[in-house]
């Protein structure tokens, strides 16, 4: 298998790329906690294995999940130096946040308002993310353990620039001889 452009074959990135999976979920969890003031034990990623124990009824908490990661447009390829090329892409990261409990509506509204505080956005930018859109808060009570629990959902779209580095060599000198036929 090739990993540079001097030989035939597929190329894979040669440096750490953007955060996905648990690393991205940790960044999003820190952001939610920072903007809402919820403690770490009250913010959970959805759809994990094993699934964490949810708080007892009467507590306010948040479950979130990354639902889509669309790519807007085509990536740009930039020759960094003679040996490497960087692929720049702009992704959207759509996150659904579900706020549960007696202060669910208040916490969801506090979160949405906090998205538009410049200092909060600056902290989000440090993680390479930026707020793009915040949707409507929906009241969607949920039956958990045979009890109705208050639940308020909001969908937020974040954007980020991703960079992947490949060993693509630039053509500095051609390996050909040009003759004029004389």
N, C-alpha and C positions, 0 to 999 in steps of 0.2 A: 504494500500500500504506500503510495506516494504521500508526502506531506510538504512538498514544495513544487513549484511550477517548472523545475528543470527536468522532471520526469513525468511520464504519463500516469494518471490515476486521480483519485478523489483527494480533495484537500479538506482538512479539518482545521478549525481555529487553533492557534498556537499559544494563545494567552488566555487568561481568565476573561470570560465574557460577562454579560449582565447577570444580575441576580434573578433567579427564578425559584420556584418551589419554596422550601422552608426559609431560605435566606430572604426572599422577597416578602413572605408572610411575616417574618420578624420585623422588617422595616415598617410594614403597614400596621402591625400591632403597636409598635412604639408610637407611630403617628396618631393612631386612634386614642391611645392612652394619654398622649401629650395634649391633644385638643380637648378631650372630654374630662380629663381628670380621673377617669376610672382606674382602679388599681390593676396591676398585672394579672391577678387571678380572676379578673372579671372581663377579660377580652380573649376570645378564643377563635382560632381559625376553624372554619367549617370543613367538613369532609376529610378529616384526618384519620389515620389509623395508628394507634388506637384513638378513639374519640374520647376527649376529656369529659370528666363528670361535670354536668352543668350545675350551676348554683341552685340552691333550694328556692322554692317560690317565696317571693317577698324581697328578693335581692334584685338590684339593677345590674345588668351585664350586657355584653355585646358579642355576637358571633358574626364573623365576616368571611367572605369567600371571594376569590378572584374568579370571575365568570367568563371573561373574554380578554384576549390580548391580540387585537387586530393590528395589522401593519398598514400604516397609511402611506401609500405610494411605494415607489421602488427604492431600495437601498442605494446609497452612493458609495462608490469604491474610490478610495483615495490612496495613491502611492505614497507611503510614509518615507521610505528610503529605498536604497537599491535592492533590498532583500524582502521588504514587507509591504503589504497593502492592508489598509483598514477598511472595513465595511461599516458605514454609518447607516443606521435605520432609525426611524421615529415610530415608536410603538405607543398605543393606548393601552392602559390597564384598567379594566372595568371591575369595580369592587362593589359587592352588595354588602351592606351593613344592616344587621338586624339587632335592634336595641330592645331588650326584654326587661320586664319588671315594673314596679310601681312608679319609677321615674324614667321609664323608657322614652316617652314623648319628649320630656324635658331634655334628656341626654341627647336624643337625636337632633333636637332643635339647637342645642348648645354646640354640638358637633358641626352642624351645617353653618351656623354663624361663625364659628371659629375657623372655618376653611378660608374665610375672606379677611382674616387678620394677617397683615404682612409678615409679622415675625413668625407666625405659624407656617406660612408658606416658605419662608426662608429656611426654616428647619427641615421641611419636606424636601426642599431643593438640595440640601446637603446629602440626601440619600439618592440624588439623581432623578427625583420625581417632581412633577409640577401638577397643580390642580388644573383641570380643564373644564369640568362640568360637575355640578351637584344637582341631583334631581329632586323630585317631590318626596316628601315623607308620607308613607302610606301606613295606615292603622290596620294591621293584620293580626288580630289575636290568634294565639296558637294553643291547641289542646295538648298539654304536656302532663303525663302521669294522671290523667283523668281530671285535670284542673285547667281552667282557662287562664292563660298568662298573657298579659299585655305585651304586644310586639309592634314595633315601629320600624319599617324598612326604608332605607334610602340607598340609591345607587349613585356612586361617584366615579367619574372618569379621570384618571391620571394620565399624564404623558411622560415619556422619557426618551432620551437619545441612547441607543445601544451601539456599542462598538465591538466588533470582532476583528481580530488580527489574523491574517493568513500569510504564509510564506510564498508570496508571489513576487518573483524577481522582475525588476524593470529591465528593459532592453537598453543597455548603455552603449554597447558596441555590437553591431550586427556580426554574425559569424558567417559572412558571405563575402565574396569578391565580385566586384562589379567590373565587367570588361566592356569596352566600347566596340569590340569586334574588329579593330584595326589589325 
